């Protein structure tokens, strides 16, 4: 069970790093990545003690899953494959817009 929690935590923070557009490089990209990871850690660390417990991670992931479910399901308590696909597409398009309409694997100029 602990391995699963550690894996989930690592995946959550890796997703944050990927979202930040950083890949461990030096300079502004690394600073942006570190800022995103720190902000995400603080979001998960509900009692702000500088440590994430299993209970905090589970509560965070549960709340996030419930929010995603509500958004994707249209509030009817069920999701169809078409709703999931539409929700994913909308989130992807919003992320691409936020990051300057980059294609997968591309960086904004100056990011690397």
C-alpha positions in Angstrom: 0.0 0.0 0.0 2.8 2.4 0.9 4.4 1.8 -2.5 1.2 2.8 -4.2 0.9 6.0 -2.2 4.5 6.9 -2.9 3.9 6.2 -6.6 0.8 8.3 -6.6 2.6 11.1 -4.9 5.5 10.9 -7.4 3.1 10.8 -10.3 1.2 13.8 -9.0 4.3 15.9 -8.7 5.7 14.7 -12.0 2.5 15.7 -13.7 2.9 19.2 -12.1 6.4 19.4 -13.4 5.3 18.4 -16.9 2.5 20.8 -16.7 5.0 23.6 -15.8 6.8 22.8 -19.0 10.1 22.2 -17.2 12.2 19.1 -17.6 14.9 19.8 -15.0 16.8 22.4 -17.1 18.5 25.3 -15.6 17.3 28.9 -15.6 13.8 30.3 -15.9 12.2 27.0 -16.9 13.6 25.2 -13.9 12.5 28.1 -11.6 9.0 27.9 -13.1 8.9 24.1 -12.6 10.1 24.4 -9.0 7.5 27.1 -8.3 4.7 24.9 -9.7 5.9 21.8 -7.7 6.1 23.9 -4.5 2.6 25.3 -5.1 1.2 21.9 -5.7 2.9 20.4 -2.6 1.4 23.2 -0.5 -2.0 22.5 -2.0 -1.8 18.8 -1.0 -0.2 19.6 2.4 -3.6 20.5 4.0 -2.2 21.3 7.5 0.8 23.2 6.1 3.3 21.3 8.2 5.7 20.7 5.4 4.9 17.0 5.0 2.3 15.2 3.0 0.7 12.3 4.8 -1.2 9.4 3.2 -4.5 10.9 4.5 -3.7 14.3 2.9 -2.8 12.8 -0.4 -5.9 10.5 -0.4 -8.2 13.5 0.5 -6.6 15.7 -2.2 -6.9 13.0 -4.9 -10.5 12.2 -3.8 -11.5 15.8 -4.0 -9.8 16.2 -7.4 -11.5 13.0 -8.7 -14.9 14.2 -7.5 -14.4 17.5 -9.2 -13.3 15.9 -12.5 -16.2 13.5 -12.3 -18.7 16.3 -11.7 -17.3 18.3 -14.6 -17.2 15.4 -17.0 -20.5 13.8 -16.1 -22.6 16.9 -16.5 -24.0 16.5 -13.0 -26.1 13.5 -13.7 -24.0 11.1 -11.7 -22.8 9.0 -14.7 -20.2 9.5 -17.3 -20.3 8.3 -20.9 -17.2 7.7 -23.0 -18.3 10.6 -25.2 -18.4 12.9 -22.1 -15.0 11.8 -20.9 -13.5 12.4 -24.4 -15.1 15.8 -24.6 -13.9 16.7 -21.1 -10.4 15.6 -21.9 -10.4 17.5 -25.2 -11.6 20.7 -23.5 -8.9 20.4 -20.7 -6.2 19.7 -23.3 -7.3 22.7 -25.4 -7.3 25.0 -22.4 -3.8 23.8 -21.4 -2.5 24.3 -24.9 -4.0 27.8 -25.0 -2.4 28.6 -21.7 1.0 27.4 -22.9 0.8 29.2 -26.3 -0.8 26.5 -28.4 2.3 24.3 -28.3 2.1 20.9 -29.8 3.1 17.9 -27.7 6.8 17.9 -26.9 7.4 21.5 -28.0 8.6 24.3 -25.8 8.1 28.0 -26.0 11.1 29.7 -27.3 13.5 30.3 -24.4 12.2 27.4 -22.4 15.3 25.3 -23.0 
